[in-house]
Amino acid sequence: MQTETLAIRISKAEREALGRRARQEKLSQGDLVRRALRAYGITPEPAPQRSGWDVIEHLVGKNRGGLADLSSNTAHLDDYGR
């Protein structure tokens, strides 16, 4: 989650009430404010689901000229581990 800072002006009484409630709920003040925003109906758009292909698509086809049978030809393993 990419985060940004938001500065707001609240009264001393509001700040004290926020601190008290955060301690009661065992949450940070920021978490409590985010919870209140969600309860008020201000929620971020859910991130679109990405498949494994979506994640690696930009890498596919980048390695040109390599061995085509590297995973199936045991001759490539002759000196492996030496």
mmCIF file as gemmi writes it, N, C-alpha and C atoms, coordinates in Angstrom:
data_model
loop_
_atom_site.group_PDB
_atom_site.id
_atom_site.type_symbol
_atom_site.label_atom_id
_atom_site.label_alt_id
_atom_site.label_comp_id
_atom_site.label_asym_id
_atom_site.label_entity_id
_atom_site.label_seq_id
_atom_site.pdbx_PDB_ins_code
_atom_site.Cartn_x
_atom_site.Cartn_y
_atom_site.Cartn_z
_atom_site.occupancy
_atom_site.B_iso_or_equiv
_atom_site.pdbx_formal_charge
_atom_site.auth_seq_id
_atom_site.auth_asym_id
_atom_site.pdbx_PDB_model_num
ATOM 1 N N . MET Axp A 1 ? 0.852 -1.166 0 1 0 ? 1 A 1
ATOM 2 C CA . MET Axp A 1 ? 0 0 0 1 0 ? 1 A 1
ATOM 3 C C . MET Axp A 1 ? 0.895 1.226 0 1 0 ? 1 A 1
ATOM 4 N N . GLN Axp A 2 ? 0.693 2.088 -0.967 1 0 ? 2 A 1
ATOM 5 C CA . GLN Axp A 2 ? 1.421 3.339 -0.998 1 0 ? 2 A 1
ATOM 6 C C . GLN Axp A 2 ? 0.69 4.326 -0.105 1 0 ? 2 A 1
ATOM 7 N N . THR Axp A 3 ? 1.426 4.995 0.77 1 0 ? 3 A 1
ATOM 8 C CA . THR Axp A 3 ? 0.78 5.888 1.729 1 0 ? 3 A 1
ATOM 9 C C . THR Axp A 3 ? 1.223 7.328 1.515 1 0 ? 3 A 1
ATOM 10 N N . GLU Axp A 4 ? 0.403 8.221 1.959 1 0 ? 4 A 1
ATOM 11 C CA . GLU Axp A 4 ? 0.688 9.647 1.955 1 0 ? 4 A 1
ATOM 12 C C . GLU Axp A 4 ? 0.283 10.211 3.303 1 0 ? 4 A 1
ATOM 13 N N . THR Axp A 5 ? 0.851 11.343 3.637 1 0 ? 5 A 1
ATOM 14 C CA . THR Axp A 5 ? 0.533 12.002 4.901 1 0 ? 5 A 1
ATOM 15 C C . THR Axp A 5 ? -0.513 13.069 4.674 1 0 ? 5 A 1
ATOM 16 N N . LEU Axp A 6 ? -1.468 13.149 5.592 1 0 ? 6 A 1
ATOM 17 C CA . LEU Axp A 6 ? -2.522 14.159 5.538 1 0 ? 6 A 1
ATOM 18 C C . LEU Axp A 6 ? -2.474 14.942 6.842 1 0 ? 6 A 1
ATOM 19 N N . ALA Axp A 7 ? -2.309 16.238 6.744 1 0 ? 7 A 1
ATOM 20 C CA . ALA Axp A 7 ? -2.305 17.093 7.936 1 0 ? 7 A 1
ATOM 21 C C . ALA Axp A 7 ? -3.676 17.737 8.072 1 0 ? 7 A 1
ATOM 22 N N . ILE Axp A 8 ? -4.26 17.626 9.257 1 0 ? 8 A 1
ATOM 23 C CA . ILE Axp A 8 ? -5.565 18.243 9.508 1 0 ? 8 A 1
ATOM 24 C C . ILE Axp A 8 ? -5.497 19.015 10.822 1 0 ? 8 A 1
ATOM 25 N N . ARG Axp A 9 ? -6.375 19.969 10.963 1 0 ? 9 A 1
ATOM 26 C CA . ARG Axp A 9 ? -6.462 20.736 12.209 1 0 ? 9 A 1
ATOM 27 C C . ARG Axp A 9 ? -7.672 20.22 12.987 1 0 ? 9 A 1
ATOM 28 N N . ILE Axp A 10 ? -7.409 19.8 14.202 1 0 ? 10 A 1
ATOM 29 C CA . ILE Axp A 10 ? -8.489 19.391 15.094 1 0 ? 10 A 1
ATOM 30 C C . ILE Axp A 10 ? -8.266 20.085 16.437 1 0 ? 10 A 1
ATOM 31 N N . SER Axp A 11 ? -9.321 20.179 17.211 1 0 ? 11 A 1
ATOM 32 C CA . SER Axp A 11 ? -9.216 20.845 18.514 1 0 ? 11 A 1
ATOM 33 C C . SER Axp A 11 ? -8.442 19.96 19.487 1 0 ? 11 A 1
ATOM 34 N N . LYS Axp A 12 ? -7.991 20.56 20.56 1 0 ? 12 A 1
ATOM 35 C CA . LYS Axp A 12 ? -7.27 19.822 21.587 1 0 ? 12 A 1
ATOM 36 C C . LYS Axp A 12 ? -8.173 18.726 22.173 1 0 ? 12 A 1
ATOM 37 N N . ALA Axp A 13 ? -9.461 19.05 22.357 1 0 ? 13 A 1
ATOM 38 C CA . ALA Axp A 13 ? -10.402 18.074 22.903 1 0 ? 13 A 1
ATOM 39 C C . ALA Axp A 13 ? -10.57 16.888 21.948 1 0 ? 13 A 1
ATOM 40 N N . GLU Axp A 14 ? -10.648 17.176 20.652 1 0 ? 14 A 1
ATOM 41 C CA . GLU Axp A 14 ? -10.757 16.093 19.664 1 0 ? 14 A 1
ATOM 42 C C . GLU Axp A 14 ? -9.502 15.225 19.663 1 0 ? 14 A 1
ATOM 43 N N . ARG Axp A 15 ? -8.334 15.865 19.756 1 0 ? 15 A 1
ATOM 44 C CA . ARG Axp A 15 ? -7.067 15.125 19.778 1 0 ? 15 A 1
ATOM 45 C C . ARG Axp A 15 ? -6.993 14.226 21.003 1 0 ? 15 A 1
ATOM 46 N N . GLU Axp A 16 ? -7.407 14.74 22.161 1 0 ? 16 A 1
ATOM 47 C CA . GLU Axp A 16 ? -7.399 13.937 23.387 1 0 ? 16 A 1
ATOM 48 C C . GLU Axp A 16 ? -8.381 12.775 23.284 1 0 ? 16 A 1
ATOM 49 N N . ALA Axp A 17 ? -9.557 13.039 22.723 1 0 ? 17 A 1
ATOM 50 C CA . ALA Axp A 17 ? -10.555 11.976 22.553 1 0 ? 17 A 1
ATOM 51 C C . ALA Axp A 17 ? -10.037 10.914 21.585 1 0 ? 17 A 1
ATOM 52 N N . LEU Axp A 18 ? -9.38 11.348 20.534 1 0 ? 18 A 1
ATOM 53 C CA . LEU Axp A 18 ? -8.806 10.405 19.568 1 0 ? 18 A 1
ATOM 54 C C . LEU Axp A 18 ? -7.747 9.539 20.243 1 0 ? 18 A 1
ATOM 55 N N . GLY Axp A 19 ? -6.888 10.152 21.035 1 0 ? 19 A 1
ATOM 56 C CA . GLY Axp A 19 ? -5.859 9.407 21.752 1 0 ? 19 A 1
ATOM 57 C C . GLY Axp A 19 ? -6.448 8.407 22.731 1 0 ? 19 A 1
ATOM 58 N N . ARG Axp A 20 ? -7.472 8.843 23.476 1 0 ? 20 A 1
ATOM 59 C CA . ARG Axp A 20 ? -8.132 7.937 24.435 1 0 ? 20 A 1
ATOM 60 C C . ARG Axp A 20 ? -8.741 6.736 23.717 1 0 ? 20 A 1
ATOM 61 N N . ARG Axp A 21 ? -9.466 7.029 22.648 1 0 ? 21 A 1
ATOM 62 C CA . ARG Axp A 21 ? -10.138 5.941 21.917 1 0 ? 21 A 1
ATOM 63 C C . ARG Axp A 21 ? -9.126 4.994 21.287 1 0 ? 21 A 1
ATOM 64 N N . ALA Axp A 22 ? -8.036 5.534 20.758 1 0 ? 22 A 1
ATOM 65 C CA . ALA Axp A 22 ? -6.998 4.687 20.164 1 0 ? 22 A 1
ATOM 66 C C . ALA Axp A 22 ? -6.388 3.764 21.22 1 0 ? 22 A 1
ATOM 67 N N . ARG Axp A 23 ? -6.149 4.286 22.417 1 0 ? 23 A 1
ATOM 68 C CA . ARG Axp A 23 ? -5.619 3.445 23.499 1 0 ? 23 A 1
ATOM 69 C C . ARG Axp A 23 ? -6.626 2.371 23.901 1 0 ? 23 A 1
ATOM 70 N N . GLN Axp A 24 ? -7.905 2.734 23.973 1 0 ? 24 A 1
ATOM 71 C CA . GLN Axp A 24 ? -8.942 1.76 24.33 1 0 ? 24 A 1
ATOM 72 C C . GLN Axp A 24 ? -9.007 0.633 23.304 1 0 ? 24 A 1
ATOM 73 N N . GLU Axp A 25 ? -8.919 1 22.043 1 0 ? 25 A 1
ATOM 74 C CA . GLU Axp A 25 ? -9.022 0.015 20.952 1 0 ? 25 A 1
ATOM 75 C C . GLU Axp A 25 ? -7.697 -0.699 20.697 1 0 ? 25 A 1
ATOM 76 N N . LYS Axp A 26 ? -6.616 -0.212 21.362 1 0 ? 26 A 1
ATOM 77 C CA . LYS Axp A 26 ? -5.264 -0.734 21.15 1 0 ? 26 A 1
ATOM 78 C C . LYS Axp A 26 ? -4.861 -0.598 19.676 1 0 ? 26 A 1
ATOM 79 N N . LEU Axp A 27 ? -5.11 0.593 19.135 1 0 ? 27 A 1
ATOM 80 C CA . LEU Axp A 27 ? -4.774 0.928 17.755 1 0 ? 27 A 1
ATOM 81 C C . LEU Axp A 27 ? -3.958 2.213 17.747 1 0 ? 27 A 1
ATOM 82 N N . SER Axp A 28 ? -3.244 2.431 16.661 1 0 ? 28 A 1
ATOM 83 C CA . SER Axp A 28 ? -2.609 3.738 16.503 1 0 ? 28 A 1
ATOM 84 C C . SER Axp A 28 ? -3.693 4.741 16.128 1 0 ? 28 A 1
ATOM 85 N N . GLN Axp A 29 ? -3.399 6.015 16.313 1 0 ? 29 A 1
ATOM 86 C CA . GLN Axp A 29 ? -4.372 7.033 15.955 1 0 ? 29 A 1
ATOM 87 C C . GLN Axp A 29 ? -4.646 7.004 14.45 1 0 ? 29 A 1
ATOM 88 N N . GLY Axp A 30 ? -3.61 6.758 13.659 1 0 ? 30 A 1
ATOM 89 C CA . GLY Axp A 30 ? -3.791 6.67 12.213 1 0 ? 30 A 1
ATOM 90 C C . GLY Axp A 30 ? -4.702 5.523 11.812 1 0 ? 30 A 1
ATOM 91 N N . ASP Axp A 31 ? -4.507 4.345 12.461 1 0 ? 31 A 1
ATOM 92 C CA . ASP Axp A 31 ? -5.372 3.202 12.165 1 0 ? 31 A 1
ATOM 93 C C . ASP Axp A 31 ? -6.825 3.505 12.534 1 0 ? 31 A 1
ATOM 94 N N . LEU Axp A 32 ? -7.009 4.202 13.647 1 0 ? 32 A 1
ATOM 95 C CA . LEU Axp A 32 ? -8.362 4.553 14.067 1 0 ? 32 A 1
ATOM 96 C C . LEU Axp A 32 ? -9.017 5.505 13.069 1 0 ? 32 A 1
ATOM 97 N N . VAL Axp A 33 ? -8.269 6.485 12.58 1 0 ? 33 A 1
ATOM 98 C CA . VAL Axp A 33 ? -8.806 7.421 11.588 1 0 ? 33 A 1
ATOM 99 C C . VAL Axp A 33 ? -9.122 6.686 10.285 1 0 ? 33 A 1
ATOM 100 N N . ARG Axp A 34 ? -8.221 5.776 9.854 1 0 ? 34 A 1
ATOM 101 C CA . ARG Axp A 34 ? -8.499 5 8.629 1 0 ? 34 A 1
ATOM 102 C C . ARG Axp A 34 ? -9.75 4.144 8.794 1 0 ? 34 A 1
ATOM 103 N N . ARG Axp A 35 ? -9.933 3.561 9.982 1 0 ? 35 A 1
ATOM 104 C CA . ARG Axp A 35 ? -11.14 2.766 10.252 1 0 ? 35 A 1
ATOM 105 C C . ARG Axp A 35 ? -12.386 3.65 10.163 1 0 ? 35 A 1
ATOM 106 N N . ALA Axp A 36 ? -12.291 4.859 10.709 1 0 ? 36 A 1
ATOM 107 C CA . ALA Axp A 36 ? -13.429 5.784 10.661 1 0 ? 36 A 1
ATOM 108 C C . ALA Axp A 36 ? -13.743 6.187 9.219 1 0 ? 36 A 1
ATOM 109 N N . LEU Axp A 37 ? -12.705 6.398 8.404 1 0 ? 37 A 1
ATOM 110 C CA . LEU Axp A 37 ? -12.936 6.741 7.001 1 0 ? 37 A 1
ATOM 111 C C . LEU Axp A 37 ? -13.646 5.601 6.268 1 0 ? 37 A 1
ATOM 112 N N . ARG Axp A 38 ? -13.227 4.363 6.545 1 0 ? 38 A 1
ATOM 113 C CA . ARG Axp A 38 ? -13.899 3.217 5.915 1 0 ? 38 A 1
ATOM 114 C C . ARG Axp A 38 ? -15.351 3.13 6.374 1 0 ? 38 A 1
ATOM 115 N N . ALA Axp A 39 ? -15.612 3.368 7.672 1 0 ? 39 A 1
ATOM 116 C CA . ALA Axp A 39 ? -16.983 3.313 8.193 1 0 ? 39 A 1
ATOM 117 C C . ALA Axp A 39 ? -17.838 4.412 7.574 1 0 ? 39 A 1
ATOM 118 N N . TYR Axp A 40 ? -17.227 5.519 7.24 1 0 ? 40 A 1
ATOM 119 C CA . TYR Axp A 40 ? -17.94 6.641 6.628 1 0 ? 40 A 1
ATOM 120 C C . TYR Axp A 40 ? -18.18 6.41 5.133 1 0 ? 40 A 1
ATOM 121 N N . GLY Axp A 41 ? -17.599 5.36 4.611 1 0 ? 41 A 1
ATOM 122 C CA . GLY Axp A 41 ? -17.814 5.029 3.206 1 0 ? 41 A 1
ATOM 123 C C . GLY Axp A 41 ? -16.717 5.516 2.281 1 0 ? 41 A 1
ATOM 124 N N . ILE Axp A 42 ? -15.632 5.999 2.845 1 0 ? 42 A 1
ATOM 125 C CA . ILE Axp A 42 ? -14.51 6.451 2.022 1 0 ? 42 A 1
ATOM 126 C C . ILE Axp A 42 ? -13.501 5.319 1.994 1 0 ? 42 A 1
ATOM 127 N N . THR Axp A 43 ? -13.565 4.526 0.944 1 0 ? 43 A 1
ATOM 128 C CA . THR Axp A 43 ? -12.664 3.382 0.825 1 0 ? 43 A 1
ATOM 129 C C . THR Axp A 43 ? -11.952 3.442 -0.512 1 0 ? 43 A 1
ATOM 130 N N . PRO Axp A 44 ? -10.708 3.001 -0.546 1 0 ? 44 A 1
ATOM 131 C CA . PRO Axp A 44 ? -9.993 2.998 -1.819 1 0 ? 44 A 1
ATOM 132 C C . PRO Axp A 44 ? -10.548 1.931 -2.761 1 0 ? 44 A 1
ATOM 133 N N . GLU Axp A 45 ? -10.354 2.163 -4.035 1 0 ? 45 A 1
ATOM 134 C CA . GLU Axp A 45 ? -10.742 1.159 -5.022 1 0 ? 45 A 1
ATOM 135 C C . GLU Axp A 45 ? -9.888 -0.087 -4.799 1 0 ? 45 A 1
ATOM 136 N N . PRO Axp A 46 ? -10.476 -1.274 -4.824 1 0 ? 46 A 1
ATOM 137 C CA . PRO Axp A 46 ? -9.66 -2.474 -4.657 1 0 ? 46 A 1
ATOM 138 C C . PRO Axp A 46 ? -8.717 -2.632 -5.846 1 0 ? 46 A 1
ATOM 139 N N . ALA Axp A 47 ? -7.51 -3.084 -5.555 1 0 ? 47 A 1
ATOM 140 C CA . ALA Axp A 47 ? -6.532 -3.31 -6.62 1 0 ? 47 A 1
ATOM 141 C C . ALA Axp A 47 ? -7.022 -4.457 -7.499 1 0 ? 47 A 1
ATOM 142 N N . PRO Axp A 48 ? -6.878 -4.342 -8.798 1 0 ? 48 A 1
ATOM 143 C CA . PRO Axp A 48 ? -7.319 -5.436 -9.668 1 0 ? 48 A 1
ATOM 144 C C . PRO Axp A 48 ? -6.482 -6.686 -9.419 1 0 ? 48 A 1
ATOM 145 N N . GLN Axp A 49 ? -7.116 -7.827 -9.502 1 0 ? 49 A 1
ATOM 146 C CA . GLN Axp A 49 ? -6.413 -9.088 -9.315 1 0 ? 49 A 1
ATOM 147 C C . GLN Axp A 49 ? -5.47 -9.311 -10.493 1 0 ? 49 A 1
ATOM 148 N N . ARG Axp A 50 ? -4.228 -9.688 -10.184 1 0 ? 50 A 1
ATOM 149 C CA . ARG Axp A 50 ? -3.245 -9.937 -11.23 1 0 ? 50 A 1
ATOM 150 C C . ARG Axp A 50 ? -2.883 -11.411 -11.221 1 0 ? 50 A 1
ATOM 151 N N . SER Axp A 51 ? -2.812 -11.995 -12.41 1 0 ? 51 A 1
ATOM 152 C CA . SER Axp A 51 ? -2.414 -13.39 -12.52 1 0 ? 51 A 1
ATOM 153 C C . SER Axp A 51 ? -0.891 -13.473 -12.507 1 0 ? 51 A 1
ATOM 154 N N . GLY Axp A 52 ? -0.366 -14.683 -12.399 1 0 ? 52 A 1
ATOM 155 C CA . GLY Axp A 52 ? 1.075 -14.887 -12.472 1 0 ? 52 A 1
ATOM 156 C C . GLY Axp A 52 ? 1.639 -14.388 -13.792 1 0 ? 52 A 1
ATOM 157 N N . TRP Axp A 53 ? 0.893 -14.613 -14.857 1 0 ? 53 A 1
ATOM 158 C CA . TRP Axp A 53 ? 1.323 -14.139 -16.173 1 0 ? 53 A 1
ATOM 159 C C . TRP Axp A 53 ? 1.432 -12.616 -16.189 1 0 ? 53 A 1
ATOM 160 N N . ASP Axp A 54 ? 0.469 -11.932 -15.592 1 0 ? 54 A 1
ATOM 161 C CA . ASP Axp A 54 ? 0.511 -10.471 -15.548 1 0 ? 54 A 1
ATOM 162 C C . ASP Axp A 54 ? 1.778 -9.973 -14.855 1 0 ? 54 A 1
ATOM 163 N N . VAL Axp A 55 ? 2.216 -10.701 -13.829 1 0 ? 55 A 1
ATOM 164 C CA . VAL Axp A 55 ? 3.381 -10.288 -13.063 1 0 ? 55 A 1
ATOM 165 C C . VAL Axp A 55 ? 4.671 -10.446 -13.863 1 0 ? 55 A 1
ATOM 166 N N . ILE Axp A 56 ? 4.8 -11.541 -14.636 1 0 ? 56 A 1
ATOM 167 C CA . ILE Axp A 56 ? 6.061 -11.807 -15.342 1 0 ? 56 A 1
ATOM 168 C C . ILE Axp A 56 ? 6.024 -11.505 -16.83 1 0 ? 56 A 1
ATOM 169 N N . GLU Axp A 57 ? 4.907 -11.033 -17.335 1 0 ? 57 A 1
ATOM 170 C CA . GLU Axp A 57 ? 4.749 -10.828 -18.777 1 0 ? 57 A 1
ATOM 171 C C . GLU Axp A 57 ? 5.87 -9.985 -19.378 1 0 ? 57 A 1
ATOM 172 N N . HIS Axp A 58 ? 6.317 -8.951 -18.664 1 0 ? 58 A 1
ATOM 173 C CA . HIS Axp A 58 ? 7.354 -8.076 -19.202 1 0 ? 58 A 1
ATOM 174 C C . HIS Axp A 58 ? 8.711 -8.766 -19.309 1 0 ? 58 A 1
ATOM 175 N N . LEU Axp A 59 ? 8.884 -9.924 -18.668 1 0 ? 59 A 1
ATOM 176 C CA . LEU Axp A 59 ? 10.151 -10.651 -18.718 1 0 ? 59 A 1
ATOM 177 C C . LEU Axp A 59 ? 10.193 -11.702 -19.815 1 0 ? 59 A 1
ATOM 178 N N . VAL Axp A 60 ? 9.055 -12.152 -20.273 1 0 ? 60 A 1
ATOM 179 C CA . VAL Axp A 60 ? 8.987 -13.242 -21.24 1 0 ? 60 A 1
ATOM 180 C C . VAL Axp A 60 ? 9.559 -12.786 -22.58 1 0 ? 60 A 1
ATOM 181 N N . GLY Axp A 61 ? 10.466 -13.597 -23.101 1 0 ? 61 A 1
ATOM 182 C CA . GLY Axp A 61 ? 11.068 -13.309 -24.391 1 0 ? 61 A 1
ATOM 183 C C . GLY Axp A 61 ? 12.279 -12.393 -24.324 1 0 ? 61 A 1
ATOM 184 N N . LYS Axp A 62 ? 12.751 -12.054 -23.139 1 0 ? 62 A 1
ATOM 185 C CA . LYS Axp A 62 ? 13.889 -11.14 -22.998 1 0 ? 62 A 1
ATOM 186 C C . LYS Axp A 62 ? 15.226 -11.854 -23.205 1 0 ? 62 A 1
ATOM 187 N N . ASN Axp A 63 ? 15.285 -13.165 -22.97 1 0 ? 63 A 1
ATOM 188 C CA . ASN Axp A 63 ? 16.532 -13.912 -23.072 1 0 ? 63 A 1
ATOM 189 C C . ASN Axp A 63 ? 16.612 -14.606 -24.425 1 0 ? 63 A 1
ATOM 190 N N . ARG Axp A 64 ? 17.176 -13.946 -25.396 1 0 ? 64 A 1
ATOM 191 C CA . ARG Axp A 64 ? 17.298 -14.512 -26.741 1 0 ? 64 A 1
ATOM 192 C C . ARG Axp A 64 ? 18.653 -15.195 -26.893 1 0 ? 64 A 1
ATOM 193 N N . GLY Axp A 65 ? 18.708 -16.292 -27.646 1 0 ? 65 A 1
ATOM 194 C CA . GLY Axp A 65 ? 19.964 -16.951 -27.97 1 0 ? 65 A 1
ATOM 195 C C . GLY Axp A 65 ? 20.441 -17.95 -26.933 1 0 ? 65 A 1
ATOM 196 N N . GLY Axp A 66 ? 19.638 -18.241 -25.922 1 0 ? 66 A 1
ATOM 197 C CA . GLY Axp A 66 ? 20.041 -19.216 -24.916 1 0 ? 66 A 1
ATOM 198 C C . GLY Axp A 66 ? 19.801 -20.632 -25.403 1 0 ? 66 A 1
ATOM 199 N N . LEU Axp A 67 ? 20.155 -21.603 -24.577 1 0 ? 67 A 1
ATOM 200 C CA . LEU Axp A 67 ? 19.961 -23.006 -24.921 1 0 ? 67 A 1
ATOM 201 C C . LEU Axp A 67 ? 18.476 -23.359 -24.831 1 0 ? 67 A 1
ATOM 202 N N . ALA Axp A 68 ? 17.937 -23.915 -25.885 1 0 ? 68 A 1
ATOM 203 C CA . ALA Axp A 68 ? 16.512 -24.236 -25.927 1 0 ? 68 A 1
ATOM 204 C C . ALA Axp A 68 ? 16.182 -25.485 -25.119 1 0 ? 68 A 1
ATOM 205 N N . ASP Axp A 69 ? 17.164 -26.384 -24.934 1 0 ? 69 A 1
ATOM 206 C CA . ASP Axp A 69 ? 16.889 -27.65 -24.245 1 0 ? 69 A 1
ATOM 207 C C . ASP Axp A 69 ? 17.563 -27.717 -22.873 1 0 ? 69 A 1
ATOM 208 N N . LEU Axp A 70 ? 17.764 -26.593 -22.236 1 0 ? 70 A 1
ATOM 209 C CA . LEU Axp A 70 ? 18.486 -26.543 -20.967 1 0 ? 70 A 1
ATOM 210 C C . LEU Axp A 70 ? 17.818 -27.39 -19.889 1 0 ? 70 A 1
ATOM 211 N N . SER Axp A 71 ? 16.523 -27.442 -19.852 1 0 ? 71 A 1
ATOM 212 C CA . SER Axp A 71 ? 15.847 -28.189 -18.789 1 0 ? 71 A 1
ATOM 213 C C . SER Axp A 71 ? 15.671 -29.664 -19.112 1 0 ? 71 A 1
ATOM 214 N N . SER Axp A 72 ? 15.848 -30.061 -20.352 1 0 ? 72 A 1
ATOM 215 C CA . SER Axp A 72 ? 15.587 -31.452 -20.711 1 0 ? 72 A 1
ATOM 216 C C . SER Axp A 72 ? 16.833 -32.227 -21.133 1 0 ? 72 A 1
ATOM 217 N N . ASN Axp A 73 ? 17.932 -31.584 -21.448 1 0 ? 73 A 1
ATOM 218 C CA . ASN Axp A 73 ? 19.136 -32.258 -21.91 1 0 ? 73 A 1
ATOM 219 C C . ASN Axp A 73 ? 20.1 -32.41 -20.741 1 0 ? 73 A 1
ATOM 220 N N . THR Axp A 74 ? 20.335 -33.664 -20.296 1 0 ? 74 A 1
ATOM 221 C CA . THR Axp A 74 ? 21.196 -33.909 -19.137 1 0 ? 74 A 1
ATOM 222 C C . THR Axp A 74 ? 22.669 -33.637 -19.427 1 0 ? 74 A 1
ATOM 223 N N . ALA Axp A 75 ? 23.055 -33.499 -20.674 1 0 ? 75 A 1
ATOM 224 C CA . ALA Axp A 75 ? 24.451 -33.179 -20.992 1 0 ? 75 A 1
ATOM 225 C C . ALA Axp A 75 ? 24.85 -31.818 -20.402 1 0 ? 75 A 1
ATOM 226 N N . HIS Axp A 76 ? 23.892 -30.948 -20.19 1 0 ? 76 A 1
ATOM 227 C CA . HIS Axp A 76 ? 24.196 -29.647 -19.617 1 0 ? 76 A 1
ATOM 228 C C . HIS Axp A 76 ? 24.534 -29.748 -18.134 1 0 ? 76 A 1
ATOM 229 N N . LEU Axp A 77 ? 24.26 -30.906 -17.518 1 0 ? 77 A 1
ATOM 230 C CA . LEU Axp A 77 ? 24.508 -31.089 -16.09 1 0 ? 77 A 1
ATOM 231 C C . LEU Axp A 77 ? 25.79 -31.855 -15.807 1 0 ? 77 A 1
ATOM 232 N N . ASP Axp A 78 ? 26.569 -32.191 -16.838 1 0 ? 78 A 1
ATOM 233 C CA . ASP Axp A 78 ? 27.759 -33.018 -16.656 1 0 ? 78 A 1
ATOM 234 C C . ASP Axp A 78 ? 28.727 -32.457 -15.625 1 0 ? 78 A 1
ATOM 235 N N . ASP Axp A 79 ? 28.992 -31.171 -15.652 1 0 ? 79 A 1
ATOM 236 C CA . ASP Axp A 79 ? 29.964 -30.609 -14.703 1 0 ? 79 A 1
ATOM 237 C C . ASP Axp A 79 ? 29.285 -29.796 -13.592 1 0 ? 79 A 1
ATOM 238 N N . TYR Axp A 80 ? 28.022 -30.013 -13.406 1 0 ? 80 A 1
ATOM 239 C CA . TYR Axp A 80 ? 27.293 -29.282 -12.366 1 0 ? 80 A 1
ATOM 240 C C . TYR Axp A 80 ? 27.819 -29.661 -10.987 1 0 ? 80 A 1
ATOM 241 N N . GLY Axp A 81 ? 28.139 -28.693 -10.172 1 0 ? 81 A 1
ATOM 242 C CA . GLY Axp A 81 ? 28.581 -28.94 -8.819 1 0 ? 81 A 1
ATOM 243 C C . GLY Axp A 81 ? 30.083 -29.151 -8.693 1 0 ? 81 A 1
ATOM 244 N N . ARG Axp A 82 ? 30.836 -29.029 -9.758 1 0 ? 82 A 1
ATOM 245 C CA . ARG Axp A 82 ? 32.292 -29.204 -9.688 1 0 ? 82 A 1
ATOM 246 C C . ARG Axp A 82 ? 32.987 -27.891 -9.587 1 0 ? 82 A 1
